[in-house]
Amino acid sequence: MPALPQISHFLAERHESLWLRLSALHKDICAIAAKKPEAPVGNTERATVEGLISDCRPFLKKPADRLPVAAQNFAGLAVQLGQVLAALEDFENRHAFWDGKANCRCWRVAGAALPVARLRQAVPPFELKTFKGRDMREALAKLMNAKESRVYEAGFAAGRAARLGPPDVDQDPF
């Protein structure tokens, strides 16, 4: 059985940052394309899209010799960005897996499992134990509650004393 492909930490991080940038741009372009599909795309938008598509080249299954030129209208640009976004997701599906121990989707990298950060998965909390095996969070919560209780009691006593005023002093009968 052949070994599953691994990628570097740098490539995984690069993929995630490109996916976020590309998906945000795709969302914006789709919103414009829904209202004005035949509107011409400006030079700034075209340069941005062409740069992003160029940056995504390592993640394409079969990198092309020449990268495509950005479409002239917003409808075509939305389709192009959708195709590149699909290629990024294909790359992720080929190089990530579900880690049952960490209970999240992770990249196949050398060393410890690297969770796919953009998914913001709930990673189980690390349990802090003392050398005697007690839960540190529970002990810390008890200490904090005890201190809060002492501060409350001290403030209550000070407020009561201020309300009652100074103690009555019996006057000298002389």
Backbone as CSV, one residue per row, in Angstrom:
resi,resn,N_x,N_y,N_z,CA_x,CA_y,CA_z,C_x,C_y,C_z
1,MET,0.850,-1.187,0.000,0.000,0.000,0.000,0.889,1.242,0.000
2,PRO,0.713,2.154,-0.953,1.567,3.336,-1.023,1.265,4.303,0.130
3,ALA,2.308,5.011,0.542,2.148,5.988,1.619,1.328,7.176,1.123
4,LEU,0.536,7.727,2.013,-0.272,8.893,1.650,0.619,10.118,1.520
5,PRO,0.303,11.021,0.592,1.171,12.181,0.377,1.176,13.126,1.572
6,GLN,2.355,13.624,1.883,2.498,14.608,2.951,2.907,15.943,2.337
7,ILE,2.570,17.012,3.036,2.972,18.345,2.599,3.732,19.016,3.731
8,SER,4.360,20.134,3.436,5.102,20.865,4.462,4.155,21.768,5.250
9,HIS,4.596,22.172,6.421,3.809,23.101,7.241,3.607,24.418,6.489
10,PHE,4.651,24.854,5.806,4.565,26.109,5.048,3.488,26.034,3.973
11,LEU,3.436,24.910,3.245,2.446,24.767,2.181,1.025,24.727,2.750
12,ALA,0.850,24.083,3.897,-0.472,24.032,4.535,-0.920,25.440,4.953
13,GLU,-0.012,26.203,5.549,-0.350,27.563,5.964,-0.617,28.454,4.758
14,ARG,0.157,28.287,3.715,-0.042,29.070,2.485,-1.404,28.755,1.870
15,HIS,-1.765,27.480,1.859,-3.065,27.066,1.326,-4.187,27.738,2.104
16,GLU,-4.090,27.725,3.415,-5.166,28.302,4.228,-5.301,29.803,4.021
17,SER,-4.186,30.506,3.926,-4.279,31.957,3.713,-4.824,32.268,2.319
18,LEU,-4.406,31.511,1.310,-4.925,31.724,-0.045,-6.410,31.385,-0.120
19,TRP,-6.818,30.309,0.557,-8.234,29.926,0.538,-9.092,31.036,1.132
20,LEU,-8.637,31.627,2.229,-9.413,32.701,2.857,-9.506,33.926,1.946
21,ARG,-8.382,34.316,1.356,-8.389,35.479,0.460,-9.251,35.231,-0.765
22,LEU,-9.103,34.046,-1.354,-9.840,33.719,-2.572,-11.336,33.598,-2.302
23,SER,-11.705,32.982,-1.185,-13.138,32.831,-0.898,-13.790,34.181,-0.606
24,ALA,-13.076,35.091,0.062,-13.624,36.426,0.311,-13.806,37.188,-1.001
25,LEU,-12.805,37.109,-1.874,-12.910,37.784,-3.167,-14.018,37.157,-4.015
26,HIS,-14.131,35.843,-3.995,-15.181,35.157,-4.754,-16.560,35.594,-4.263
27,LYS,-16.720,35.704,-2.980,-18.008,36.135,-2.417,-18.362,37.550,-2.898
28,ASP,-17.385,38.451,-2.872,-17.628,39.826,-3.316,-17.942,39.879,-4.814
29,ILE,-17.177,39.143,-5.606,-17.393,39.141,-7.061,-18.762,38.540,-7.389
30,CYS,-19.159,37.479,-6.680,-20.474,36.866,-6.916,-21.603,37.833,-6.582
31,ALA,-21.421,38.649,-5.545,-22.449,39.635,-5.189,-22.605,40.668,-6.301
32,ILE,-21.489,41.109,-6.872,-21.547,42.078,-7.976,-22.120,41.405,-9.220
33,ALA,-21.686,40.169,-9.484,-22.145,39.455,-10.680,-23.643,39.168,-10.629
34,ALA,-24.204,39.029,-9.446,-25.639,38.791,-9.336,-26.437,40.013,-9.774
35,LYS,-25.888,41.205,-9.543,-26.594,42.439,-9.919,-26.248,42.897,-11.325
36,LYS,-24.954,42.781,-11.688,-24.499,43.259,-13.002,-23.585,42.217,-13.637
37,PRO,-24.134,41.137,-14.178,-23.286,40.066,-14.710,-22.430,40.480,-15.901
38,GLU,-22.920,41.385,-16.729,-22.173,41.771,-17.940,-21.317,43.014,-17.729
39,ALA,-21.255,43.541,-16.514,-20.453,44.747,-16.254,-18.971,44.426,-16.452
40,PRO,-18.236,45.370,-17.052,-16.813,45.111,-17.276,-16.020,45.159,-15.957
41,VAL,-15.019,44.315,-15.877,-14.163,44.239,-14.698,-13.047,45.267,-14.854
42,GLY,-12.767,45.993,-13.785,-11.706,46.999,-13.816,-10.327,46.354,-13.813
43,ASN,-9.342,47.150,-14.179,-7.963,46.647,-14.256,-7.434,46.226,-12.885
44,THR,-7.816,46.934,-11.842,-7.350,46.596,-10.493,-7.864,45.230,-10.078
45,GLU,-9.154,44.979,-10.319,-9.740,43.692,-9.953,-9.118,42.564,-10.769
46,ARG,-8.903,42.819,-12.043,-8.305,41.793,-12.900,-6.888,41.463,-12.450
47,ALA,-6.114,42.477,-12.105,-4.738,42.233,-11.645,-4.746,41.451,-10.329
48,THR,-5.669,41.787,-9.447,-5.775,41.073,-8.169,-6.126,39.609,-8.391
49,VAL,-7.100,39.361,-9.248,-7.529,37.987,-9.529,-6.413,37.195,-10.193
50,GLU,-5.747,37.794,-11.168,-4.659,37.085,-11.854,-3.522,36.767,-10.880
51,GLY,-3.245,37.685,-9.956,-2.216,37.426,-8.942,-2.605,36.281,-8.021
52,LEU,-3.856,36.253,-7.592,-4.323,35.163,-6.728,-4.300,33.818,-7.448
53,ILE,-4.728,33.810,-8.703,-4.709,32.562,-9.472,-3.266,32.082,-9.643
54,SER,-2.355,33.007,-9.852,-0.939,32.660,-9.968,-0.406,32.074,-8.658
55,ASP,-0.813,32.654,-7.532,-0.378,32.146,-6.230,-0.926,30.751,-5.948
56,CYS,-2.060,30.422,-6.538,-2.699,29.113,-6.322,-2.103,28.019,-7.195
57,ARG,-1.168,28.335,-8.046,-0.603,27.371,-8.992,-0.085,26.091,-8.335
58,PRO,0.617,26.142,-7.179,1.117,24.884,-6.582,0.009,23.935,-6.127
59,PHE,-1.202,24.431,-5.987,-2.292,23.620,-5.471,-3.162,23.018,-6.567
60,LEU,-2.884,23.340,-7.814,-3.651,22.787,-8.927,-3.191,21.362,-9.197
61,LYS,-4.119,20.502,-9.574,-3.792,19.089,-9.808,-2.802,18.947,-10.957
62,LYS,-3.076,19.646,-12.052,-2.177,19.654,-13.202,-1.874,21.116,-13.529
63,PRO,-0.764,21.641,-13.012,-0.463,23.044,-13.284,-0.345,23.312,-14.785
64,ALA,-0.990,24.350,-15.232,-0.967,24.715,-16.653,0.341,25.427,-16.980
65,ASP,0.725,25.342,-18.256,1.924,26.063,-18.684,1.700,27.564,-18.583
66,ARG,0.535,27.974,-19.064,0.187,29.395,-18.995,-1.052,29.535,-18.126
67,LEU,-1.036,30.522,-17.282,-2.198,30.764,-16.423,-3.252,31.534,-17.207
68,PRO,-4.519,31.298,-16.925,-5.571,31.993,-17.665,-5.615,33.486,-17.327
69,VAL,-6.051,34.240,-18.299,-6.253,35.677,-18.099,-7.615,35.845,-17.446
70,ALA,-7.727,36.805,-16.549,-8.998,37.031,-15.860,-10.075,37.434,-16.868
71,ALA,-11.292,37.002,-16.582,-12.427,37.273,-17.479,-12.704,38.768,-17.576
72,GLN,-13.371,39.158,-18.644,-13.661,40.572,-18.903,-14.889,41.078,-18.145
73,ASN,-15.824,40.159,-17.802,-17.025,40.593,-17.075,-17.127,39.859,-15.737
74,PHE,-18.006,40.353,-14.866,-18.092,39.824,-13.514,-18.657,38.406,-13.460
75,ALA,-19.554,38.047,-14.358,-20.095,36.691,-14.368,-18.987,35.679,-14.674
76,GLY,-18.172,35.972,-15.676,-17.061,35.083,-16.021,-16.017,35.018,-14.920
77,LEU,-15.774,36.161,-14.277,-14.802,36.201,-13.195,-15.273,35.363,-12.004
78,ALA,-16.570,35.404,-11.725,-17.118,34.589,-10.634,-16.927,33.105,-10.930
79,VAL,-17.126,32.705,-12.191,-16.933,31.306,-12.576,-15.458,30.915,-12.435
80,GLN,-14.548,31.770,-12.897,-13.120,31.477,-12.792,-12.700,31.300,-11.337
81,LEU,-13.129,32.219,-10.493,-12.758,32.125,-9.076,-13.359,30.884,-8.430
82,GLY,-14.556,30.523,-8.816,-15.175,29.308,-8.299,-14.387,28.063,-8.675
83,GLN,-13.859,28.047,-9.904,-13.071,26.894,-10.347,-11.756,26.791,-9.576
84,VAL,-11.108,27.919,-9.337,-9.855,27.895,-8.575,-10.133,27.507,-7.126
85,LEU,-11.231,28.000,-6.570,-11.613,27.637,-5.211,-11.888,26.134,-5.116
86,ALA,-12.513,25.569,-6.125,-12.756,24.125,-6.153,-11.439,23.355,-6.218
87,ALA,-10.463,23.875,-6.963,-9.154,23.213,-7.035,-8.460,23.246,-5.672
88,LEU,-8.595,24.356,-4.943,-8.012,24.444,-3.599,-8.670,23.438,-2.657
89,GLU,-9.970,23.301,-2.750,-10.666,22.346,-1.890,-10.306,20.909,-2.264
90,ASP,-10.066,20.653,-3.545,-9.618,19.328,-3.974,-8.249,19.024,-3.367
91,PHE,-7.363,20.006,-3.380,-6.038,19.826,-2.779,-6.173,19.506,-1.296
92,GLU,-7.058,20.236,-0.621,-7.254,19.988,0.812,-7.788,18.580,1.052
93,ASN,-8.724,18.138,0.233,-9.288,16.800,0.403,-8.245,15.711,0.170
94,ARG,-7.292,15.963,-0.714,-6.255,14.967,-0.973,-5.163,14.959,0.093
95,HIS,-4.980,16.077,0.812,-3.864,16.188,1.747,-4.291,16.397,3.196
96,ALA,-5.551,16.190,3.511,-6.012,16.305,4.886,-6.806,15.054,5.243
97,PHE,-6.978,14.823,6.532,-7.696,13.647,7.000,-8.365,13.971,8.331
98,TRP,-9.287,13.094,8.709,-9.960,13.246,10.002,-9.127,12.518,11.051
99,ASP,-8.669,13.254,12.055,-7.883,12.664,13.136,-8.822,12.372,14.298
100,GLY,-9.046,11.096,14.563,-9.963,10.699,15.627,-9.462,11.056,17.011
101,LYS,-8.135,11.059,17.201,-7.588,11.401,18.519,-7.795,12.878,18.830
102,ALA,-7.505,13.739,17.865,-7.663,15.184,18.068,-9.101,15.623,17.824
103,ASN,-9.895,14.746,17.223,-11.299,15.030,16.926,-11.454,16.252,16.019
104,CYS,-10.599,16.327,14.992,-10.677,17.431,14.033,-10.003,17.018,12.729
105,ARG,-10.190,17.834,11.699,-9.579,17.596,10.386,-8.163,18.157,10.420
106,CYS,-7.187,17.352,10.005,-5.773,17.739,10.089,-5.077,17.562,8.744
107,TRP,-4.016,18.333,8.567,-3.169,18.201,7.377,-2.250,17.011,7.560
108,ARG,-1.904,16.351,6.456,-0.901,15.282,6.491,0.463,15.940,6.386
109,VAL,1.086,16.134,7.518,2.414,16.734,7.579,3.306,15.824,8.417
110,ALA,4.601,16.016,8.287,5.537,15.248,9.099,5.438,15.722,10.546
111,GLY,5.501,14.804,11.463,5.441,15.156,12.875,4.014,15.126,13.398
112,ALA,3.763,15.959,14.387,2.450,15.989,15.042,1.374,16.491,14.078
113,ALA,0.142,16.081,14.349,-0.988,16.480,13.495,-1.170,17.995,13.546
114,LEU,-1.436,18.581,12.380,-1.650,20.022,12.260,-3.098,20.261,11.870
115,PRO,-3.947,20.753,12.807,-5.364,20.976,12.463,-5.516,22.018,11.363
116,VAL,-6.544,21.848,10.544,-6.853,22.831,9.509,-7.423,24.045,10.244
117,ALA,-6.629,25.107,10.323,-6.957,26.251,11.180,-8.178,27.022,10.702
118,ARG,-8.386,27.116,9.406,-9.489,27.939,8.912,-10.847,27.371,9.280
119,LEU,-10.916,26.086,9.641,-12.190,25.482,10.017,-12.578,25.812,11.451
120,ARG,-11.638,26.356,12.220,-11.863,26.741,13.627,-12.534,25.606,14.395
121,GLN,-11.913,24.474,14.347,-12.466,23.282,14.962,-12.254,23.305,16.472
122,ALA,-13.165,22.713,17.168,-13.049,22.632,18.619,-12.082,21.498,18.961
123,VAL,-10.896,21.870,19.400,-9.900,20.898,19.802,-10.114,20.640,21.291
124,PRO,-10.137,19.376,21.727,-10.384,19.113,23.142,-9.361,19.811,24.028
125,PRO,-9.800,20.360,25.156,-8.873,21.103,26.019,-7.843,20.179,26.649
126,PHE,-6.701,20.742,26.889,-5.625,20.020,27.540,-5.910,19.989,29.036
127,GLU,-5.838,18.811,29.641,-6.134,18.698,31.062,-4.880,18.993,31.876
128,LEU,-4.997,19.947,32.797,-3.895,20.292,33.681,-4.033,19.475,34.958
129,LYS,-3.041,18.699,35.260,-3.052,17.880,36.471,-1.849,18.233,37.327
130,THR,-2.036,18.166,38.641,-0.909,18.364,39.545,-0.129,17.061,39.610
131,PHE,0.967,17.083,40.343,1.755,15.868,40.456,1.017,14.800,41.251
132,LYS,-0.001,15.194,42.011,-0.780,14.214,42.771,-2.014,13.758,41.996
133,GLY,-2.195,14.228,40.772,-3.286,13.779,39.926,-4.568,14.577,40.059
134,ARG,-4.543,15.685,40.800,-5.754,16.493,40.924,-5.883,17.425,39.736
135,ASP,-7.091,17.845,39.465,-7.354,18.748,38.352,-6.977,20.169,38.775
136,MET,-6.049,20.797,38.054,-5.580,22.142,38.399,-6.676,23.187,38.215
137,ARG,-7.514,23.029,37.209,-8.570,24.015,36.978,-9.542,24.050,38.151
138,GLU,-9.877,22.877,38.667,-10.803,22.797,39.797,-10.189,23.435,41.036
139,ALA,-8.905,23.156,41.304,-8.232,23.744,42.458,-8.141,25.260,42.313
140,LEU,-7.831,25.729,41.114,-7.734,27.165,40.883,-9.094,27.837,41.038
141,ALA,-10.154,27.194,40.565,-11.506,27.756,40.712,-11.885,27.857,42.184
142,LYS,-11.527,26.869,42.995,-11.819,26.924,44.440,-11.075,28.076,45.096
143,LEU,-9.802,28.252,44.738,-9.016,29.351,45.311,-9.609,30.708,44.921
144,MET,-10.011,30.848,43.672,-10.577,32.119,43.211,-11.910,32.400,43.889
145,ASN,-12.738,31.377,44.061,-14.023,31.561,44.749,-13.819,31.926,46.210
146,ALA,-12.837,31.311,46.875,-12.557,31.631,48.279,-12.087,33.079,48.416
147,LYS,-11.221,33.529,47.513,-10.740,34.910,47.573,-11.880,35.876,47.316
148,GLU,-12.710,35.565,46.331,-13.853,36.425,46.024,-14.799,36.512,47.224
149,SER,-14.987,35.419,47.910,-15.843,35.397,49.094,-15.245,36.253,50.215
150,ARG,-13.917,36.141,50.423,-13.257,36.961,51.461,-13.372,38.444,51.138
151,VAL,-13.167,38.805,49.881,-13.262,40.214,49.480,-14.698,40.709,49.682
152,TYR,-15.672,39.898,49.333,-17.078,40.277,49.518,-17.393,40.487,50.997
153,GLU,-16.971,39.555,51.842,-17.239,39.668,53.285,-16.568,40.895,53.879
154,ALA,-15.332,41.184,53.456,-14.629,42.369,53.966,-15.348,43.635,53.529
155,GLY,-15.797,43.698,52.286,-16.538,44.867,51.809,-17.873,45.014,52.514
156,PHE,-18.542,43.901,52.750,-19.830,43.940,53.459,-19.640,44.453,54.877
157,ALA,-18.606,43.981,55.572,-18.332,44.430,56.945,-17.995,45.913,56.965
158,ALA,-17.222,46.382,55.998,-16.865,47.811,55.945,-18.106,48.651,55.674
159,GLY,-18.971,48.216,54.795,-20.201,48.948,54.504,-21.132,48.986,55.694
160,ARG,-21.233,47.899,56.409,-22.093,47.837,57.599,-21.575,48.771,58.676
161,ALA,-20.252,48.762,58.864,-19.654,49.645,59.865,-19.878,51.104,59.500
162,ALA,-19.800,51.435,58.215,-20.012,52.821,57.798,-21.468,53.227,57.997
163,ARG,-22.401,52.319,57.777,-23.820,52.630,57.936,-24.173,52.825,59.403
164,LEU,-23.633,52.005,60.275,-23.963,52.093,61.692,-23.272,53.261,62.381
165,GLY,-22.192,53.709,61.827,-21.451,54.823,62.410,-20.504,54.332,63.490
166,PRO,-19.833,55.289,64.142,-18.879,54.891,65.185,-19.629,54.307,66.391
167,PRO,-18.985,53.462,67.149,-19.648,52.884,68.303,-19.995,53.952,69.342
168,ASP,-21.098,53.720,70.045,-21.521,54.679,71.078,-20.555,54.613,72.250
169,VAL,-20.181,55.793,72.718,-19.285,55.897,73.857,-20.112,56.471,75.009
170,ASP,-20.151,55.751,76.105,-20.914,56.247,77.244,-20.246,57.514,77.783
171,GLN,-21.100,58.455,78.095,-20.569,59.712,78.625,-20.224,59.509,80.101
172,ASP,-19.244,60.224,80.505,-18.815,60.165,81.903,-19.885,60.754,82.804
173,PRO,-20.265,60.044,83.827,-21.288,60.604,84.709,-20.751,61.773,85.542
174,PHE,-19.525,62.038,85.586,-18.977,63.116,86.434,-19.269,64.424,85.890
